[in-house]
Amino acid sequence: MQYDRDAVLCQLLIRRHAVPVAGLASCAAEQRTALARGEKPPELSDLLVARGFVARTDLERLVAEAQEEQRTPRKKRRAGSSSGRHTPPGPPRKDRDGVCAGDTLGPYTVLERIAKGGMGAVFKGEDRLTGEPVALKVLAGDRARRDPDAARFLREARLACVLKHEGLVRGLGFGTDRGQRYFAMELVQGESLRQRLKSGPLSEDEARAVGAAVARALHYAHERNVVHRDVKPDNILLAPGGIVKICDLGLAREAGVDATVTASGAALGTPRYMSPEQARGERDVDARTDMYSLGVTLFHALTGSPPFPEESGIVVMSRHLFDEVPSVRSLRPSISQETANLVTRMTRRRREDRFANMAEVAEALSADALVSFR
């Protein structure tokens, strides 16, 4: 998709200092003008070349170098099953997801596919020993053979199994079975915040309760030097009884871990919810990047739309880089000034102007009302 290609290219050029930020901003302005006219915006690469910011050959060389860096072999690490047993690879499976209903992965039986993502698919499964229902994340076969993707998948599985908090989806085990990498986690019976928002914005109390629960879970992770880096409605799960859990640690970064192993050819984060420091491709992002993304998510939850809903990746990223997130009251005047001020402080462009940590956010958002999701 152009949305993804432009976002990835923008981050690459900013990290390499290959194009002035002002040049990227001017290209974003042209894309924004095309969108306002109802036209398909030009590709970022074509705009950069046409405006003389970079030669086509230099642009292709930069992209090729970045791709080569991702293909560079790293120290090989294999994910064994929870028992430490490794089954030699067997013949490739014919199913497009690598597994089918009725297949087994380690101690688990695959029942049905429940979600599809960029890294692979998620299936409903069952622990054959205990009968416990589980969610099984399976790394797609072509990605399983690429070192950066395999490393990212392994780190997500390991972090989910190590981090123990009621607001984080619990990891149960991971391994490799007949060459197929899998990761088992608790099955949350509910829906994502993104799915919930299809029926309209949350009430102010609901949004604050969700935000406080996510902030508490993220603060727990941050205290253990783990930054999520991809907080968005898709990764927040809502279950009956007011249960809120955050999932998908695929882009999470531990202090001291090389961030490049999460790149995998994709933008580090999701442009519509990405902090300015992530948009610039900075390597030293900290807990406050999750705070910004949570603030943007709360803006979406309260108004029904993210603050910068443009389809073009470079346009969205330039808005996060150069524009302050507007007040939620500009779209929904019935929201209290207190809540609007909280979201505004969470989404300041300068990280120094945000809250100091997620504990402060959780305390500020906490509401006395008990919220029970459908």
Summary of the structure (lengths in Angstrom):
residues: 374
radius of gyration: 21.1
end to end distance: 33.7
largest distance: 63.4
contacts: 1219
relative contact order: 0.13
helix: 44%
strand: 15%
